[in-house]
């Protein structure tokens, strides 16, 4: 299970082992890391971080790999959700002036707007 918590002073990502209730801190920085979405491979994690000054979708992992900014846009991007085949990530963005759902390849390429005023995507 993944979650975000401010138990160490600011919001970071954690994993919880349900068998022994142990937690592992996955991110550690002075900015906010929230809204983790675990891919079906149980390794890749899409999440929201404001380490670049606004909310962006990042790709990290339970293996604590160096996070990759997938959206790199001046607008707020949030609420990542993986497709079952892990080839796509849906997310919410206000880059067109109001909240809308976008999809992008799992590497951040080809962001596409799903026109309408929508939020909280899920596959």
C-alpha positions as CSV (number, residue, x, y, z in Angstrom):
1,X,0.0,0.0,0.0
2,X,1.2,3.5,-0.8
3,X,0.3,6.7,1.0
4,X,1.5,10.3,1.6
5,X,2.1,11.6,5.1
6,X,3.6,14.7,6.8
7,X,4.9,12.6,9.7
8,X,8.4,13.9,9.1
9,X,7.6,17.6,8.6
10,X,6.3,17.7,5.0
11,X,4.3,15.4,2.8
12,X,6.4,12.5,1.4
13,X,5.5,9.1,0.0
14,X,5.6,5.9,2.0
15,X,4.9,2.2,1.4
16,X,3.3,0.0,4.0
17,X,3.9,-3.7,4.3
18,X,0.5,-5.0,5.5
19,X,2.0,-8.2,6.9
20,X,4.2,-6.6,9.5
21,X,2.9,-3.0,9.4
22,X,6.4,-1.6,8.6
23,X,6.7,1.6,6.5
24,X,9.4,2.6,4.1
25,X,9.9,6.3,3.1
26,X,10.0,6.6,-0.7
27,X,10.6,10.3,-1.1
28,X,12.6,12.7,1.0
29,X,12.7,16.4,0.1
30,X,11.5,19.7,1.3
31,X,8.5,19.9,-1.1
32,X,5.2,18.1,-1.1
33,X,4.9,14.6,-2.7
34,X,1.3,13.3,-2.7
35,X,-1.3,11.3,-4.6
36,X,0.7,8.1,-5.3
37,X,-0.6,5.8,-8.0
38,X,1.1,2.3,-8.1
39,X,1.4,0.7,-11.6
40,X,0.3,-2.9,-11.9
41,X,3.9,-4.0,-12.0
42,X,4.0,-3.0,-8.3
43,X,7.3,-1.1,-8.9
44,X,6.6,2.2,-10.8
45,X,4.8,5.0,-8.9
46,X,3.3,8.0,-10.6
47,X,2.7,10.8,-8.1
48,X,2.3,14.6,-7.7
49,X,5.2,16.8,-6.5
50,X,5.6,20.6,-6.4
51,X,9.4,20.4,-6.3
52,X,9.5,22.5,-9.6
53,X,7.2,25.2,-8.2
54,X,3.9,23.8,-9.2
55,X,2.1,20.5,-9.1
56,X,3.6,18.1,-11.7
57,X,3.3,14.4,-12.3
58,X,6.5,12.5,-11.5
59,X,7.5,8.9,-12.1
60,X,9.4,7.2,-9.4
61,X,9.5,3.7,-8.0
62,X,9.6,1.5,-5.0
63,X,13.2,0.9,-5.9
64,X,13.8,4.6,-5.0
65,X,14.9,5.5,-8.5
66,X,15.6,9.1,-9.4
67,X,12.2,10.7,-10.0
68,X,11.4,11.9,-13.5
69,X,9.1,14.9,-14.2
70,X,6.6,13.6,-16.8
71,X,4.5,16.7,-17.3
72,X,6.9,19.7,-17.1
73,X,4.1,22.3,-17.6
74,X,3.4,25.6,-15.9
75,X,-0.1,24.5,-15.0
76,X,-1.0,22.3,-12.1
77,X,-1.1,18.6,-13.0
78,X,-2.4,16.1,-10.5
79,X,-4.5,12.9,-9.8
80,X,-2.4,10.4,-11.8
81,X,-4.0,7.1,-12.8
82,X,-2.4,4.2,-14.6
83,X,-4.0,2.2,-17.4
84,X,-4.1,-1.6,-16.9
85,X,-1.4,-2.2,-19.5
86,X,0.8,0.5,-17.9
87,X,1.2,2.3,-21.3
88,X,-0.8,5.3,-20.3
89,X,-1.3,7.7,-17.4
90,X,-4.4,9.7,-17.1
91,X,-4.3,12.9,-15.0
92,X,-6.1,16.2,-14.3
93,X,-4.7,19.5,-15.4
94,X,-5.9,23.1,-15.6
95,X,-3.6,23.9,-18.5
96,X,-6.6,25.0,-20.6
97,X,-8.0,27.3,-17.9
98,X,-10.2,24.7,-16.1
99,X,-9.8,21.2,-14.8
100,X,-9.7,18.6,-17.6
101,X,-8.6,15.0,-17.9
102,X,-5.5,14.4,-20.1
103,X,-3.8,11.2,-21.0
104,X,-0.1,10.7,-21.8
105,X,2.3,7.9,-22.6
106,X,3.9,6.3,-19.6
107,X,7.0,8.3,-20.4
108,X,5.2,11.6,-20.4
109,X,5.0,12.0,-24.2
110,X,1.9,13.0,-26.2
111,X,-0.3,14.6,-23.6
112,X,-3.9,14.6,-25.0
113,X,-6.9,16.5,-23.7
114,X,-10.1,14.7,-23.2
115,X,-12.4,17.7,-23.7
116,X,-14.8,18.5,-20.9
117,X,-14.6,19.8,-17.4
118,X,-13.6,16.7,-15.6
119,X,-11.5,15.4,-12.7
120,X,-10.4,12.3,-10.8
121,X,-9.6,10.0,-13.7
122,X,-9.6,6.2,-13.2
123,X,-9.3,3.4,-15.8
